[in-house]
Amino acid sequence: MAAVLLNSACAVAPGMRMNTSRVAVEPRSMAGTTDEIAATGTVPSEAVLDANAAMPDIPITEIDAALVARLMQNRKRQQLELSQLLAGTSRAYTVGAGDVLRIVIWDHPEFAAALGSSQLDSSARAGDPLSGFTVEQNGTITFPYAGTLRVAGLRTEEIQQRLSAALAKYFVKPQVTVRVASYRASQVYVDGEVRNPGALAVNDVPMTLYEALGRSGGFSDSADQSALVLVRDGLSHRVNLTQMLAQGVSPSRLFLNPGDLLRVTARDENDVYVMGEVNKPVSAVPHRTGRITLADALAQAGSVNASTADAAQMFVIRGSTNGAPQVFHLDGHSPVAMLLAKDFELQSKDVVYVDGSGLVRFNRVLSLLMPLISSGLTAGVIAK
């Protein structure tokens, strides 16, 4: 009876590789992105996968130097395309509803009364505007003699010209100065891992990505500099600041538009999971630059367990939540393989799994069956 149980254990054991269907993928050059790999089901080198009823056939991509180089080029190209999409030119500030204008008519001190008695002093409360002419919600202001003027969407020099033309009916060559005393019409919003999150008023200085981060106090210690999310016109764009700097693209070329939302995510939101035969299964956190490689993740997990791990069976599972999972395999038997591991960059929520050796799996199954074997032998002795 014991022999029967042992033979059964060798045939089917939890965690052992069972004889199931296998899928082979023909090699081809990978010119597309990793998303295209998942969509077409093709990989750059031949790969096989054990499949069963619970898991469909998924090709396994071998991690080699060519794959690492292609993935790196894809990331650079995608970030460059995004920077070109978001880049623009600085635009002159135009007045909007809520702005406060300071208007001075030279040699006519009587107009100073229209600004209020405290025109030279700041308001008592920080949220109150300075004294001046507030642009109404309909985009107009009312000025003595000039009447109601529409100023929304105009630059200060254009307002000055219109106001001078209106006052010329009553005064000889009026000298008019117009400037914005308080910028309140347009704002951008910075949220997440910055020291002073909140709304930032857009003024006559163009609001760049660096300007927004600087006025928000800079990154906090837990910020992931590779995971900035810019929300514009209902669309989210992931900005990798680290990658941009590495490519020589200055973030000062990215101008924010009024109403944009810039969110800096935390590093622990973009962690990866390391499990299997490692010394310390862990949720590995990226560096402050947002970069984490396979070697970094294994190091945070205390490296592979030398007594139980099969170094030839190291896997990276990616995209399992979006319906198009990808599996990458690295044969870590050779120390040279760690050169690939230190250059293979992981993505947020990747799963790194290190399989156990066949002998370890057999010993674990045997330890589970030994009580059953002992019970069977005891029952046989009693029966005799």
Protein Blocks (a to p, Z undefined) as FASTA:
>chain_A
ZZmmmmmmmmpcghiacddddddddddddfbcfklmmmnopafbdcdddddfklccdddd
dddfklmmmmmmmmmmmmmmmmmmmgccdddddddehiacddddehilklmmmnojklmb
ccfbfkbccedddddfkopacdehklpadfehpafklmmmmmmmmmmmmpghiadddddf
bdckbccddehjdfbgcdddddfbdcdfklmmmmnopaafkbcfklccddeehiacdddf
klmmmnopafklpccdehiacddddfklmcccdehjdfbdcdddddfkopacfklmmmmn
opaafklpcfklccddehklnopacdddddfkbmklmmmmmmmccdehiacdddddfklm
mmmmmmmmmmmmmmmmmmmmmmZZ
